[in-house]
């Protein structure tokens, strides 16, 4: 299943990424003619571990797509959504809530891959008896 998701992701990404302009020199030696495709992730692990993992992903995508790809770390979950919203990040590995927040803030954004286990993810709300029985306590949007 992971290979299927990765293949679909690469197909979608290649369709959305402009092809590099033809030239005899490799893209890495051409001065600034191609903007890098920038990836990021929510900081849910040690920053050094994320740097190692997502730098490998960036290297893989760069080799497969033929365009510069870089991993850009963020400081917190809100920063990941904001960076995506203002186009500082082109693709982000979001969690459930941040994925919804990003799609609500960026028209046309969509989820292109998810782990098998995330399809069965569920949320539980826990409240005290007092809060649960009070008709006056309502969540405000």
C-alpha positions, -999 to 999 in steps of 0.1 A, spaced: 0 0 0 29 24 8 44 19 -27 10 26 -42 6 58 -22 41 69 -31 36 62 -68 4 81 -68 20 109 -49 49 112 -73 25 111 -103 5 139 -88 36 159 -78 51 156 -112 19 169 -128 20 199 -105 57 207 -107 69 227 -137 95 209 -158 130 223 -156 141 244 -186 164 225 -210 200 232 -207 233 215 -211 243 223 -175 228 203 -146 200 221 -127 222 223 -95 248 245 -114 223 268 -130 220 301 -111 185 304 -96 163 296 -126 143 270 -107 126 276 -74 130 246 -51 100 225 -42 99 230 -4 87 203 20 80 204 57 64 184 85 48 190 118 74 189 146 61 158 163 95 143 168 131 153 177 142 180 152 174 162 143 154 130 135 130 150 114 159 166 96 174 132 88 141 117 77 128 145 56 162 153 40 162 118 27 127 123 13 139 156 -3 169 138 -19 146 110 -32 120 134 -47 148 156 -62 163 125 -80 128 113 -91 114 147 -102 146 164 -115 138 196 -97 155 210 -65 137 198 -34 145 210 1 132 202 36 124 233 57 118 227 95 92 246 114 90 255 151 55 243 159 22 230 145 8 265 139 40 275 120 36 245 97 0 256 88 11 292 84 41 284 62 18 263 40 -8 291 38 18 318 28 35 295 3 67 290 22 61 253 21 47 235 -10 40 202 7 37 193 44 33 161 63 4 173 85 -14 155 113 -52 152 114 -61 186 129 -33 205 111 -44 189 78 -79 201 82 -67 236 93 -44 238 62 -72 227 38 -96 253 53 -70 281 49 -57 272 15 -83 270 -13 -75 240 -36 -52 223 -11 -59 186 -7 -45 155 10 -26 134 -15 -15 106 7 -21 91 42 -9 61 62 -31 31 64 -35 35 101 -48 71 97 -79 59 79 -91 43 111 -81 72 134 -107 84 158 -110 112 184 -124 109 219 -138 140 238 -137 137 276 -157 160 298 -166 162 335 -202 152 345 -209 189 352 -198 201 318 -214 172 300 -248 178 316 -249 216 313 -271 228 284 -254 262 286 -219 250 278 -215 249 241 -184 250 219 -181 282 200 -166 282 165 
